[in-house]
């Protein structure tokens, strides 16, 4: 943004934006939204959808104030215990470095995870800069055709999430049907508008929508994710990689499939 001089939200004037590839629908998706809007849930379910279709996908948990890596599945489901902080602590982020610090799953060979370990926070490692985050995303593009980044809400002070939103090919902007969520976007959206590589790929998504809830105040939405009791139970049980089987869960999964088809063609 122009009003934040030399900030991470201001692209360099001589920086060329590459033309988006039209050969396939692979790429980087950033999931962003107000606190409690369901960013992690949506990111995990999208990644699972791709992996279930045997597509190699990397899922990055970018919020360093609340590490979510060990909140989405039991520790016993992970093959190793590595940290995203070890990657961003390096002077230069390379593809081999990223590959050696990915967390893999015992029962899903198509999905890799990157995030902070339980108990770590943004001060556990040296601060990263825009170049390191850009190198991380570039390395992930080489490792997997599909990259999903679960961004933090407060991007003004979150370099990892802010740069991810700027560098992403598509962005899901999650919003709840309440005044606080709408107010959040009124204040935060100007930080990223004009700094996306393709402003047409900013999808507005109504999230956690309950029956008979007035959603007209949200304006036009590309997708509507319904509230699911089954999904809430999975989140509380730290088992978001489990299948959704109940009626409300299947309704949520159907909308996830629509998002995946639109964004990734899968």
Secondary structure as the mmCIF struct_conf table of DSSP 4:
data_model
#
loop_
_struct_conf.conf_type_id
_struct_conf.id
_struct_conf.beg_label_comp_id
_struct_conf.beg_label_asym_id
_struct_conf.beg_label_seq_id
_struct_conf.end_label_comp_id
_struct_conf.end_label_asym_id
_struct_conf.end_label_seq_id
TURN_TY1_P TURN_TY1_P1 UNK A 2 UNK A 3
BEND BEND1 UNK A 4 UNK A 4
TURN_TY1_P TURN_TY1_P2 UNK A 5 UNK A 6
TURN_TY1_P TURN_TY1_P3 UNK A 8 UNK A 9
BEND BEND2 UNK A 10 UNK A 10
TURN_TY1_P TURN_TY1_P4 UNK A 13 UNK A 14
HELX_LH_PP_P HELX_LH_PP_P1 UNK A 15 UNK A 21
BEND BEND3 UNK A 23 UNK A 23
BEND BEND4 UNK A 25 UNK A 25
STRN STRN1 UNK A 27 UNK A 33
BEND BEND5 UNK A 34 UNK A 34
TURN_TY1_P TURN_TY1_P5 UNK A 35 UNK A 36
BEND BEND6 UNK A 37 UNK A 37
HELX_RH_AL_P HELX_RH_AL_P1 UNK A 39 UNK A 52
TURN_TY1_P TURN_TY1_P6 UNK A 53 UNK A 54
STRN STRN2 UNK A 57 UNK A 61
BEND BEND7 UNK A 64 UNK A 66
HELX_RH_3T_P HELX_RH_3T_P1 UNK A 69 UNK A 71
BEND BEND8 UNK A 72 UNK A 73
HELX_RH_3T_P HELX_RH_3T_P2 UNK A 75 UNK A 77
STRN STRN3 UNK A 78 UNK A 78
BEND BEND9 UNK A 79 UNK A 79
HELX_RH_AL_P HELX_RH_AL_P2 UNK A 84 UNK A 88
TURN_TY1_P TURN_TY1_P7 UNK A 89 UNK A 89
BEND BEND10 UNK A 90 UNK A 92
HELX_RH_AL_P HELX_RH_AL_P3 UNK A 95 UNK A 100
TURN_TY1_P TURN_TY1_P8 UNK A 101 UNK A 101
STRN STRN4 UNK A 103 UNK A 104
STRN STRN5 UNK A 105 UNK A 105
BEND BEND11 UNK A 106 UNK A 107
TURN_TY1_P TURN_TY1_P9 UNK A 109 UNK A 110
STRN STRN6 UNK A 111 UNK A 114
HELX_LH_PP_P HELX_LH_PP_P2 UNK A 116 UNK A 117
TURN_TY1_P TURN_TY1_P10 UNK A 118 UNK A 119
TURN_TY1_P TURN_TY1_P11 UNK A 122 UNK A 123
BEND BEND12 UNK A 124 UNK A 125
HELX_LH_PP_P HELX_LH_PP_P3 UNK A 126 UNK A 128
HELX_RH_AL_P HELX_RH_AL_P4 UNK A 130 UNK A 143
BEND BEND13 UNK A 145 UNK A 145
STRN STRN7 UNK A 146 UNK A 150
BEND BEND14 UNK A 153 UNK A 153
HELX_RH_3T_P HELX_RH_3T_P3 UNK A 155 UNK A 157
HELX_RH_AL_P HELX_RH_AL_P5 UNK A 159 UNK A 167
BEND BEND15 UNK A 169 UNK A 169
STRN STRN8 UNK A 170 UNK A 175
BEND BEND16 UNK A 177 UNK A 178
HELX_RH_AL_P HELX_RH_AL_P6 UNK A 179 UNK A 188
HELX_RH_3T_P HELX_RH_3T_P4 UNK A 189 UNK A 191
TURN_TY1_P TURN_TY1_P12 UNK A 192 UNK A 194
BEND BEND17 UNK A 196 UNK A 197
HELX_RH_3T_P HELX_RH_3T_P5 UNK A 199 UNK A 201
STRN STRN9 UNK A 202 UNK A 209
HELX_LH_PP_P HELX_LH_PP_P4 UNK A 210 UNK A 210
TURN_TY1_P TURN_TY1_P13 UNK A 211 UNK A 212
HELX_RH_3T_P HELX_RH_3T_P6 UNK A 216 UNK A 218
BEND BEND18 UNK A 222 UNK A 222
STRN STRN10 UNK A 223 UNK A 226
HELX_RH_AL_P HELX_RH_AL_P7 UNK A 229 UNK A 236
TURN_TY1_P TURN_TY1_P14 UNK A 237 UNK A 238
TURN_TY1_P TURN_TY1_P15 UNK A 240 UNK A 241
BEND BEND19 UNK A 242 UNK A 242
HELX_LH_PP_P HELX_LH_PP_P5 UNK A 243 UNK A 244
BEND BEND20 UNK A 246 UNK A 246
HELX_RH_AL_P HELX_RH_AL_P8 UNK A 247 UNK A 264
#
